[in-house]
Amino acid sequence: MTQFTHLHVHSHYSMLDGMSKIPDLIAKAKRDGMYAMALTDHGNMFGIKDFLDTAKKENGKVKDKIKELEAKKKELEEIYTQTVIPEGTPKLSEVEEEIEKLRGQIFKPIVGTEAYCARRSLGSKDKNYKEISPETGREHIVDRSGYHLILLAKNLQGYHSLCKLASIAYTDGFYDRPRIDHEVLKKYHEGLIVCSACLGGEIPQLIIRGDLEGAERQVMWFKEIFGDDYYIELMRHKTDKPNANRETYEWQMKVEPELIRLARKHNIKIIATNDAHFVEEEHGEAHDHLICLATQKDYSDPNRMHYTKQEWLKSPDEMAAVFADLPEALANTMEVAEKVEVYSIDSDPLMPVFPIPESFGREEEWRRRLTE
């Protein structure tokens, strides 16, 4: 069976863009034999507590089964010390195999976000600074958005780095969207794994514009900061769905050879992702209606935005069929998942400290004055 981990996944916390509920994502991943998954909502970490709590609840069920089997294993060990083994006694090896199988089904949630990295700088918020999009040919305000960038927490320090970046994106960088930039990313990069994202990422965008030198320069910048924790991301959204975007796949195929060339040249590993926005293949039509709400367009508008309808949480075998010529891109997703440590963000309540005036007296004095 093909092994694969989704590292680019949106839930309904990607407002009016992602459609998936977190419990449904985890359930689908487990049904398809995937026991790790990243959550990378657009510009935010709103769903992370939900994600971690759901995974903890699901893992609790598995751990309870493991405890039952371990108790059964101890009983069997006692039985097998006897001279006569009762007929029909289960083999110890079978129980051990079942325990190991269940341990492999502990789900690993990978905390992440798809950040918007400012095209110029965090402080650039000029509505008059415009460029022509090479994809659409339309003029757009550069500072209102940013290059997409996948950030994943490798450990607890990485989680803290993500929290800091997400906070800065809203408090300092917000301009239509919450934005970071290269400067703050470099400052708070510890514990992070970075992936180059979709066509909206900085490297693909520079390639589309024909700025191959600029693309290579930025690849080298990411490589210098993140080393082996920087990955180049590939997507293939070839579609035959009615009312779906077919231009996306054409652009993906135009940038892919250059992405692979840069990866090979600078010893950077490639990963396959699918930019999942809904859970099941048949949810594509409902997601299409959601995009109409998000963009405030009529469903019948011929010029409205369309997705490729390939953005479901594909199974490992489905991904293997798409990337049959690049099995390494699938295998490398497992490497990323293995790099991620298991940690908890749960803590005791953090209560504020209020200084009490001396005139109020001390607690010991009040205990002397009053009975329980």
N, C-alpha and C positions, 0 to 999 in steps of 0.2 A: 504493500500500500504506500502511496506517495505521502511524504510528510511535508507539511506546510503550515506556516503561521501567518495569519492576517495581521499586518502592521500598520494599516491605513484604513481605519473604520470610523464611521460617523454614526452617532445615535440621534435621537430626537432632540438632544441638547445642542446640536447644530441647528439652530432655530430656522424653521421653514426651509430646511435643506436636507438634513438627515431625517429618516422616517422610522428608524428602528428603535424599539424599546430594548433596554439593556438586558433584562431577563431573557428576551427572545433571542438576542444575539448569542448569549452564552449557551443557551439550550441548543441552538442550531450548531454552534461550533462543536459542542460535545457530541451531538448526534453524528456529525461528520468525522469524528475522531481527531478533532483539534483541541488540545488541552492547554492552549495558550492563545491569547489574543490581545492586541493593543486597542485602546480607545483613544481616538485622535480627533476630538471635535474641533470645529472651526473657531480658533482664537480664544477658546475657553477651556476650563477644567470643571465645568458645572456638574458633569455626570460622574466624576471620579468616585465620590463617596458611595453613590448608588452602585457603581461598577464593582468596587471593592467589597461592599457589603453583600451584594448578590453572589459574588464568587465565594466569599466566606461561608455563606449559607449553603451553597451547593457543595462546597468542599466538606462541610460539616457532616452531610449525609454520607459521603464516601468514607470519611474518617470513622464514623460510627460503625460502618460495615467492616472496616479494617479491624477495629477493636473487637468486634464479635468473632472474627476469624482468628485473631491472635489468641483469644480466650480458648477457642476451639483447638487451636494448635497446641496449647499447653496441656489440654486434656488428652490429646492424642499422644503427646510425648510421654505422658504418664502411662498410658495404655501400652505403648510400645516398649516400655521397660519390663512389662510382664512376660512370663514364660509362654503363656498361651494368649494369643491375640484373638479376640472374638471375631467370628465370621461377619463379613460385611463392614468391618471398620474401614473408614476412608483412609486413603494413603496420605501420609504426612506431606509428601511432595506436591500433591494436588492442592492442598490447602495453602502451602507456601507459594505456589504459582498463582493462586487466586489473590493472595495478599499483594504480591508484586504487581499483578495486573491492575488492582485497584489503586495502588500507589502511583502508577502511571497515569491514572485518571484524575489526579489532583489538578485542578484548573489553575493556571497562572495568569492573573490579570496584569497587563502591562500598562502602566499609567503614561499617558501621552497627550499631546495636543498638536493640531495643525496650526502653527503660528502664522501670522502675517508679518513678514519682515519688510520694513519700510523700504521703498525703492530708492529713497535718498537718505533721510535720517529721521530719527524719532521726532525731532522738533519741526520738521518740514510739513507745513499744513497750509499750502498755497492753492487756493481753488482756481487760480489763473495759470498754474503750471500744468500744461497739457501735452500729451503725446498721441501719436496715431498707433493704435493697436495693430500689429502685423497680422493677427489672426482674423480680426473682424473688419479692419480697415476704417474703424470708427475712432474719433477723437475721445480721449478719456482723461479725467483728472488724475494725474500720477499719484499724488499724495493720499488720495482717498482710500487706497487699498494697500497692498503689499505683496511681495513674493511669498508663495506658500512654502512652508518648511515643516517637516515632520520632526518633532522633538519627543523622545522617549526617555523616561526615567530608568536608569540602570540600577539604582539603589536608592536608599532613603535620602542621601545627599542630592541625588538627581531629582527626587521629588521636591525637595526644598528649592532647588534651582528653578524647576518648572513653576512653582508657586510664585517665586520672586519675579520671574519673567512675565507670567500672566498678570500679576498685579501692576507691574510697570506698564504693560501694554494698555491697560485700562486707565490708569491714573495719569500717565505722562504721554503715552503714544497714541491715544485714541483720536482718530479722525475718520469718521464713518465706520471704521473697524478698529479693534484693539491691535496696536502694532508694536513690535519690537524693532531693533535694528542690529547691525553687526556689532556695534560697540557694546551694547548691554548683553548680547549673546556671548561675546568673548568674556565679559566680566563674570557672568553667571553660567558658565558652561560645564562646571564640574559635575560629574555623574550623569551626563547626558549622552544618549545615542541620537545621531542626526541622520535623517534620510532626505534626499533631494526633492521629494514630493512629485506632484503631477505636472501637467503642462503649465500650470500656474507657478511652478517653482522658478527660482532665479536662473538656474543653469539651462533648463529647457527654453525659457524666455529669451535668453541671450543667444542661444542657438537659432531659434526661430528668426531673430532679428539679423542673423548672419554675423554676429559678433563672436566668432569662435575663439579669438584671443581673450576676450573678456570672460567667456565661459570657462576657459582653461584657468585663467587667473583666479576666478572665484572658487573653482574646484580645489586649487592648490591652497587657497585660504582656509577652506573648510578642513582639508586634510591636515594642515599645519595645526589647527586648533584641536580637532577631535581625533586625529590619528586613525586607528583601526575601528573607531566607533562612528566613522562617517561612511555611509552607504549611498550608492547611486540607484535610484528607483526607476523601474521600468513598468509601464502599463500597456496593455493591449485590449482595447475595447472595440473590437470588430463586431459589428451588429447587423442583424437582418430583421430587427424588430420594426414594425410599422411606427411611423411618427417618431423616429429616433434620430439622434444626431450622428451622421456618418463622417463629418469632417474631423471630429476628434481623433478617430483612428488614423486618418491620413496624416495629421500632424504628429501623432505618436510615432508613426513609422518614419517620418522625416527626421525626427530628433533622435530616435533610438540608436542608429549607427554611430552618431557622434558621441552620445552618452557612453556607449560601450567602448568606443575608442579612448575616450578620456579615462574611463575606469581602468582599462588595460594598461594605459601608459603610466598612470600614477598609482598602480597597485591598489586600487579601491574595489571592494567587492560590490557586486550588483545584487539587488533583490527584486523579486516580483511582488507587486501589490495590485489591488483591484479597486481601491477607492470606494469601499462599500458604503452605500447610503440607504439600503433597505435589505431586509433579511432574505426573502425568497424571490426567485426569478419572476413569479407571477405578480409581485408587488410593484413592478416597474410602471404599470399604468397608473396606479394610485399615486406613486411618487411624481409622475408627470403632472398630475392635477395639483399636487402640493407645490410644485415649482411655479404653476400659474398663480397660486395665491401669493407666493413669495415675491414674484416679479410684477404682480398686479396686472396680469395680461389675460385676455380671453383665451379659452382653450382653442378656439378656432383661428386665432391670430397666426398667420403664416410666418411672421417674423419673430415670434416669441422664442424664448430659450428652450432648448431640448437637451436632455441627457441622452446617453447612448442606450439606456435601459439594460446595460451590462453590469450595473453597479450593485449586484446583490452579493451576499456573503457566500462566495463560491466554495465548493468543496475542494479538498486537495486534488482529487482526480480531475475536476473541472479546470483547476489552475494548471495542472500538469498537461492537459490537452492544449491549453493556450500557449504554454511555454515549453512545448515538447523539445525544442531545439536548444533550450537554455536551462537544463535541470539544475545547474548551479544556483540560478536565481531563486529557485524554490528552496534548495538546501540551505542557502545563506539566511533565509528567514528563521530557520531552526537555530542557527548559530546566534542570531540576535536574541531569540527567546531564551536560550541557555545562558546568555550573558546577564540577563536580568535577575537580580536577587529577589528573594521573597522577604517582604518587610510589612510592617503594619503602620498605619497612620492614626490608629486609635490612641487616645490619651485621656487622662483624667481631665475634668473641667478646669479651665484656666480662669481662676477668679481674680479680679482686680484687688489691689491692696489700697485700703483707704487709711491714711494716717489719722489716729484718734487724738484729739486735743488732750493735754495733760489734765485740764480742769474736769474732764469727764470721769477721771479715775481709772484705776486698773481693774482687770477682770477679777483678780484675787480679792480686792476690796468689796466688789459687788457680791462675790460668793459668801463673804462673811456677813453681809447685811441681809441677804435673802436666803431662804431655804430652797431646796430643790422644788 
